[in-house]
Amino acid sequence: MADKPSRGLVLYGDGLARFINQSHTNLHSLAAQSLCGFLSLPHFNPPPPTENVDGRTVGEFLNLVDAYEDYDTLIVESQDKCKTPSISERFMGVKAALVTENTSLKACGSKLGLSVLQSNELANSSSSLVDTPANLVATKLLNLLGFQEDKVLDTSQFDLVFLHVGSHEEDSTSKYTDYINSLVGEIISKAKPRSQIGSRLHLSVVLSFGDTSKDDESKFTISNKNGVIQSGFSSMYPRQSYTMKGSNPRANVRNYCPMLFTQWQDAVTRKDMVETFSFQDFMENGGNLTIPADRFLHEVAFKLWKAPKYGA
C-alpha cells in the first residue's frame, strides 16, 4: 500500500483487444510488469440497435464507471437526470475527467459529473488524437494529474483521468491499437520504476473486444462450465464471484469476451506470471482473475484513497 494517495490514469481501448499482436511490445511489456485479469460484462439487454454502434461503447463505459442502470437515459437524447450520483459524490470528492472524441461518450460523461475534455486540449490543435505525437499526449495527460517533468506537484487539476481510444471504422482499428501501444510506452518511460511519478501514478489499461460474434463464445470464454459438467462435479462447483452481486446471483452475465485489463503502479500493485497482453495468457497466468466491470472504478478509487477496498 502506498504512503500517499495515488493519481489514476485509465486508458480505455474501445474494441481493440482482438487486434493486439506481437508488434505491440509496449503493451506486452506493461502486462509483464503488472497485475492482469478480466472485467466481465453483461449481455446488453435490451441490446442497442445494430445500426447504433455507439450503444455498445456507451454500455461498456457505463459498466466501467458503475452507472449502467442509467443506460436507457444516456443512450437517447433525454433531459432526464441520471439515477446514479456523480462520480465526485460517490467517491469522496474525486476530481475526474474524460477525454474522448466520441460524441455519445461526451454526453454521458457530462451527465455523470466528469469534466469532459476535448482531444485538442491535449494536442493544442484541431487534429485527431491519433494524429498527435504520443509523447505530447502522454505529457499532457500526466500534467493533468499533477506530474510535471520528473516531479509530483502537491495539487493537481484531476485525481483521475479516463482516455477513450477507439474507432468504429474497420480500417482505423489497427491505427488506434498502434497508438495506444505507443502511448503506453511513452507513459511508462516517464513513470520509471523508483521515480516520484512511478510511485504515485496508478495506470490501468482496459481493452474491450467490441462487437462480438457467435464464434467468440467458444474462443474467448471465461467459464469452466463445460469442463465441470464433463467431470461430473457440477453440483459441487461454486458460483464464481464475478457472477454474484452481494449474496444474489447476477442474472445477465456474459461468459465470453470480457474486457482485458492490467494495472500497474511501481512497488504498489502485485505482479503475476503474465508475459503478454493476450486473452490466453491472462486466462492461464493472470493474478486478478475475473471481476465484474462495474467494480472496476471502486478498485481504482481505493488506490486514490477515495473508496474502501472492494473484495479480498
C-alpha positions in Angstrom: 0.0 0.0 0.0 1.3 3.5 -0.9 2.0 6.0 1.8 0.2 8.7 -0.2 -2.9 8.7 -2.4 -2.3 7.7 -6.0 -3.5 9.6 -9.1 -5.2 7.4 -11.7 -5.0 7.2 -15.4 -7.2 4.8 -17.3 -6.6 4.1 -21.0 -9.8 2.5 -22.4 -9.1 0.8 -25.8 -12.6 0.5 -27.3 -12.8 -2.7 -29.3 -9.1 -3.1 -29.6 -8.4 -6.4 -27.6 -8.6 -8.7 -30.6 -6.1 -6.7 -32.6 -3.1 -6.9 -30.3 -0.2 -8.7 -32.0 3.5 -9.4 -31.4 4.5 -5.9 -32.6 2.7 -4.2 -29.7 5.7 -4.6 -27.5 4.9 -1.8 -25.0 1.6 -3.4 -24.1 3.3 -6.8 -23.6 6.0 -5.2 -21.5 3.4 -3.4 -19.4 1.4 -6.7 -18.9 4.7 -8.4 -17.8 5.2 -5.9 -15.0 1.5 -5.7 -13.9 -1.4 -7.4 -12.3 -3.7 -8.7 -15.1 -7.2 -10.0 -15.4 -10.7 -9.7 -16.9 -13.7 -7.5 -16.4 -16.9 -9.3 -17.1 -19.7 -7.6 -19.0 -23.4 -8.2 -19.1 -25.4 -9.1 -22.2 -26.7 -5.7 -23.2 -30.5 -6.1 -22.6 -32.2 -4.6 -24.4 -29.3 -4.7 -26.9 -28.5 -1.5 -28.7 -29.9 -1.2 -32.3 -27.5 -2.9 -34.6 -27.0 0.3 -36.6 -26.1 2.2 -33.4 -22.5 1.2 -32.8 -22.2 3.8 -30.1 -24.6 1.9 -28.0 -22.1 -0.8 -27.3 -19.4 1.7 -26.4 -21.7 3.6 -24.1 -22.7 0.3 -22.4 -19.1 -0.7 -21.8 -18.1 2.6 -20.4 -21.1 2.8 -18.1 -20.2 -0.6 -16.7 -16.6 0.7 -16.1 -18.0 3.6 -14.0 -20.8 1.6 -12.4 -23.6 3.6 -13.9 -25.2 1.0 -16.3 -28.6 1.5 -14.7 -28.7 4.9 -16.5 -28.1 3.3 -19.9 -31.6 4.0 -21.2 -31.4 7.6 -20.1 -28.0 8.2 -21.6 -28.2 6.3 -24.9 -31.1 8.6 -26.0 -31.2 12.4 -26.1 -33.0 12.8 -22.8 -33.1 15.6 -20.3 -33.9 13.1 -17.5 -31.5 13.2 -14.6 -29.3 10.2 -14.0 -30.2 7.9 -11.1 -26.5 7.4 -10.4 -24.9 10.1 -8.3 -21.9 11.9 -9.8 -18.5 10.2 -9.5 -17.5 13.0 -7.1 -20.4 12.3 -4.9 -19.8 8.6 -4.9 -16.1 8.7 -4.3 -15.2 11.3 -1.7 -15.0 14.3 -3.9 -12.7 12.8 -6.5 -11.9 15.1 -9.4 -12.4 13.1 -12.6 -12.1 13.8 -16.3 -12.9 12.1 -19.6 -11.0 12.7 -22.8 -12.8 11.3 -25.9 -13.7 12.1 -29.5 -16.9 10.1 -29.2 -20.0 12.3 -29.2 -22.1 9.8 -27.2 -19.5 9.4 -24.5 -19.0 13.2 -24.2 -22.7 13.5 -23.4 -22.6 10.6 -20.9 -19.5 11.8 -19.2 -21.0 15.3 -18.7 -24.2 13.9 -17.2 -22.2 11.7 -14.8 -20.2 14.6 -13.5 -17.0 14.1 -15.3 -15.1 17.1 -16.7 -15.2 16.3 -20.5 -12.1 17.5 -22.2 -11.7 17.8 -26.0 -8.8 15.9 -27.6 -7.4 19.1 -28.9 -6.8 20.2 -25.3 -4.1 17.5 -25.3 -2.8 18.4 -28.7 -3.2 22.2 -28.8 -4.6 21.8 -32.3 -7.6 20.6 -34.2 -6.0 17.4 -35.3 -7.4 13.9 -34.2 -5.9 12.3 -31.1 -4.1 9.6 -33.1 -2.6 12.2 -35.4 -0.9 13.8 -32.4 2.5 12.6 -31.3 2.1 10.1 -28.4 4.9 11.8 -26.5 2.9 15.1 -26.4 -0.4 13.4 -25.3 1.4 11.4 -22.6 2.9 14.6 -21.2 -0.4 16.4 -21.2 -2.2 13.5 -19.5 0.4 13.4 -16.8 0.2 17.2 -16.3 -3.5 16.9 -15.7 -2.7 14.6 -12.8 0.0 17.0 -11.4 3.0 15.2 -12.8 5.4 17.7 -14.4 8.7 16.5 -15.7 10.0 14.2 -13.0 8.2 15.9 -10.1 4.9 15.3 -8.4 3.1 18.6 -7.5 1.3 18.9 -4.3 -2.0 19.7 -6.0 -3.4 18.5 -9.4 -6.2 19.5 -11.7 -7.6 16.0 -11.5 -7.3 12.9 -9.4 -8.5 10.5 -12.2 -8.4 10.8 -16.0 -10.1 8.4 -18.4 -8.8 8.5 -22.0 -11.1 6.7 -24.6 -9.2 5.5 -27.7 -11.0 3.7 -30.5 -12.8 3.9 -33.8 -15.7 2.1 -35.3 -14.2 2.2 -38.7 -12.6 -1.1 -39.5 -9.7 0.3 -41.5 -8.8 2.5 -38.5 -8.7 -0.2 -35.8 -5.0 -1.1 -36.3 -4.1 2.6 -36.3 -5.8 3.0 -32.8 -4.2 -0.1 -31.5 -0.8 1.0 -32.6 -1.4 4.4 -31.0 -2.4 3.0 -27.6 0.7 0.9 -27.7 2.9 3.9 -28.4 1.1 5.9 -25.6 1.7 3.2 -23.1 5.4 3.2 -24.0 5.6 7.0 -23.5 3.8 6.9 -20.2 6.0 4.1 -18.8 9.1 5.9 -19.9 8.1 9.0 -17.9 7.0 7.0 -14.8 10.1 4.9 -14.4 10.3 2.4 -11.5 11.7 4.1 -8.4 10.8 7.5 -9.7 8.5 10.0 -8.0 5.9 9.6 -10.7 6.1 5.9 -10.8 5.3 5.6 -7.1 2.2 7.8 -7.4 0.7 7.0 -10.8 -1.8 4.2 -10.9 -2.1 3.2 -14.6 -4.9 1.0 -15.9 -5.2 -0.2 -19.5 -8.6 -1.7 -20.4 -9.2 -3.2 -23.8 -12.6 -4.5 -24.9 -13.4 -6.9 -27.8 -16.0 -4.6 -29.3 -18.8 -6.2 -31.3 -19.0 -10.0 -30.7 -20.0 -12.9 -32.8 -21.2 -16.5 -32.2 -17.7 -17.8 -32.7 -16.4 -15.7 -29.9 -18.5 -17.6 -27.3 -16.1 -20.6 -27.6 -12.8 -18.7 -28.5 -12.9 -16.2 -25.6 -14.8 -17.9 -22.9 -14.1 -17.3 -19.2 -16.5 -20.0 -18.0 -15.4 -23.5 -17.0 -18.9 -24.8 -17.1 -18.3 -27.4 -19.8 -15.3 -28.9 -18.1 -17.2 -29.1 -14.8 -20.2 -30.8 -16.3 -17.9 -33.4 -18.1 -16.2 -34.1 -14.8 -19.4 -34.9 -13.1 -18.9 -32.4 -10.2 -21.2 -29.6 -11.4 -23.3 -29.7 -8.2 -20.2 -29.1 -6.1 -18.8 -26.3 -8.2 -19.3 -22.9 -6.5 -20.6 -19.9 -8.3 -17.7 -17.6 -9.3 -17.6 -14.2 -7.5 -18.0 -12.3 -10.8 -21.4 -13.9 -11.3 -22.6 -12.6 -7.9 -23.7 -9.2 -6.6 -23.7 -9.3 -2.9 -25.4 -12.5 -2.0 -27.5 -12.6 -5.1 -26.6 -14.2 -8.5 -26.2 -11.8 -11.4 -28.8 -12.8 -14.0 -27.2 -11.3 -17.0 -23.5 -12.3 -17.0 -21.8 -12.7 -20.4 -19.3 -15.5 -20.0 -17.2 -14.6 -23.1 -15.3 -11.6 -24.5 -14.6 -9.9 -21.2 -12.5 -6.7 -21.1 -8.8 -7.4 -20.7 -7.3 -5.1 -18.0 -3.9 -4.6 -16.5 -3.0 -2.3 -13.6 0.5 -1.0 -12.7 2.0 1.2 -10.0 5.6 0.8 -9.1 6.0 -1.0 -5.8 2.3 -1.0 -5.1 0.5 -3.4 -7.4 1.4 -7.1 -7.3 3.0 -8.7 -10.3 1.6 -12.0 -11.7 3.0 -14.5 -14.2 1.6 -12.9 -17.3 4.1 -12.2 -20.1 2.0 -11.0 -22.9 -1.1 -8.8 -23.3 -3.4 -11.6 -24.6 -6.6 -13.3 -23.6 -4.9 -16.7 -23.3 -2.0 -15.5 -21.2 -4.4 -13.6 -18.9 -6.6 -16.8 -18.6 -3.7 -19.0 -17.7 -1.5 -16.7 -15.6 -3.5 -13.6 -14.6 -3.5 -12.8 -10.9 -6.7 -10.7 -10.9 -8.9 -13.5 -12.4 -12.3 -12.0 -13.3 -14.3 -9.3 -11.6 -17.5 -7.6 -12.8 -16.7 -4.5 -14.9 -19.0 -2.4 -12.6 -16.5 -3.0 -9.7 -13.5 -1.6 -11.7 -13.9 2.0 -10.6 -14.3 1.0 -7.0 -10.9 -0.8 -7.2 -9.3 2.3 -8.8 -10.9 4.7 -6.3 -9.4 2.6 -3.5 -5.9 3.3 -4.8 -6.7 7.0 -4.8 -7.8 6.8 -1.2 -11.4 7.6 -2.3 -13.2 4.3 -1.5 -12.9 1.3 0.8 -11.4 -1.9 -0.6 -13.6 -4.0 -2.8 -13.2 -7.7 -2.3 -10.3 -9.5 -0.6 
